[in-house]
Every structure is written in structure tokens, then in C-alpha cells.
Amino acid sequence: MIQQNEIIVLVLGIGVLIFVLNNRQKLLLVPASQILIWGFSLILAGWILTVMKGFFWKDFLKLAAHFCYAASSLLMTAWCWKVFKSGKDKR
């Protein structure tokens, strides 16, 4: 069964995706932007899989969504580490 909050999060995520696609040239100016974009892509995939699990393959899609969330967290952590560590060395 699909919950309303899952649909709302997916719709908001698609809105952010549209923003990212419209501003991709500006986003490339952000340090290590590829890591950040991949992190967002994986969390968006997790949100899509979360909604899809309401229709079919519940256990498999739930596992795949959690994998996407974990991988996204690791990529976001790596991005923060890369961006803020480089600023720390300049003292």
C-alpha cells in the first residue's frame, strides 16, 4: 500500500530534479558536483522504488530502496568530506 507522504516526497523530488536539470551548468561550478549529483540521483531512485513497492515485488524493491538510501548517504558524506576537508587545509 502506498502512503500519501511517499507520493509527496516523490513529487518534491521530481521538482528538485527539474531544478537540477535546468541549472546543471551552474551546478557544475560546485566543488565535486558529480558526487553530489550522483547522491541526489540515488536518493531519488530510492523514493521511486519506495512508491513502486506498493504495486509489485514488495520485498525486493524495499531492499533496493534501502540500498539506494545507504549509497546516497555514503556519497553525500564523501562530498561533505571532500568539500570541507579541502577548506580546512588552507589555514
C-alpha positions in Angstrom: 0.0 0.0 0.0 1.3 3.4 -0.9 1.2 6.2 1.7 0.5 9.8 1.0 3.8 11.0 2.3 5.7 8.8 -0.1 3.9 10.3 -3.0 4.5 13.9 -1.7 8.2 13.2 -1.3 8.4 11.7 -4.8 6.7 14.8 -6.3 9.0 17.1 -4.4 12.0 15.1 -5.6 10.9 15.3 -9.2 10.6 19.1 -8.7 14.1 19.2 -7.5 15.2 17.0 -10.4 13.7 19.6 -12.8 15.6 22.4 -11.0 18.8 20.4 -11.2 18.4 19.8 -14.9 17.6 23.4 -15.6 20.6 24.6 -13.6 23.1 21.9 -14.5 25.7 24.3 -15.9 25.7 26.3 -12.6 25.8 23.1 -10.5 29.0 22.1 -12.3 30.7 25.1 -10.6 30.1 23.5 -7.2 33.2 21.6 -6.0 32.9 17.8 -6.5 29.5 18.3 -8.1 29.4 14.9 -9.7 29.4 13.2 -6.3 26.6 15.5 -5.2 24.5 14.8 -8.3 25.0 11.1 -8.0 24.0 11.2 -4.4 20.8 13.1 -5.3 20.1 10.6 -8.1 20.4 7.7 -5.8 18.0 9.2 -3.2 15.5 10.0 -6.0 15.8 6.4 -7.2 15.1 5.3 -3.6 12.0 7.4 -3.5 10.8 6.0 -6.8 11.4 2.4 -5.6 9.6 3.2 -2.4 6.5 4.1 -4.4 6.8 1.2 -6.8 7.0 -1.3 -4.0 3.3 -0.6 -3.4 2.4 -2.2 -6.7 4.7 -5.2 -7.1 7.9 -7.0 -5.8 7.4 -5.5 -2.3 10.4 -7.2 -0.6 12.9 -6.8 -3.5 12.0 -3.1 -4.1 12.1 -2.4 -0.4 15.6 -3.8 -0.2 16.7 -1.9 -3.4 15.3 1.3 -2.0 17.3 0.9 1.2 20.4 0.2 -0.8 19.9 3.4 -2.7 19.4 5.3 0.6 22.6 3.9 2.0 24.6 4.5 -1.1 23.3 8.1 -1.3 24.3 8.7 2.3 27.8 7.5 1.6 28.1 9.7 -1.4 26.8 12.7 0.5 29.2 12.0 3.3 32.1 11.7 0.8 31.0 15.0 -0.8 31.0 16.8 2.5 34.3 15.3 3.4 35.9 16.4 0.1 34.5 19.9 0.2 35.1 20.7 3.9 38.4 18.9 4.2 39.9 21.0 1.4 38.8 24.2 3.2 40.3 23.0 6.5 43.8 22.6 5.0 44.1 26.2 4.0 44.6 27.6 7.5 
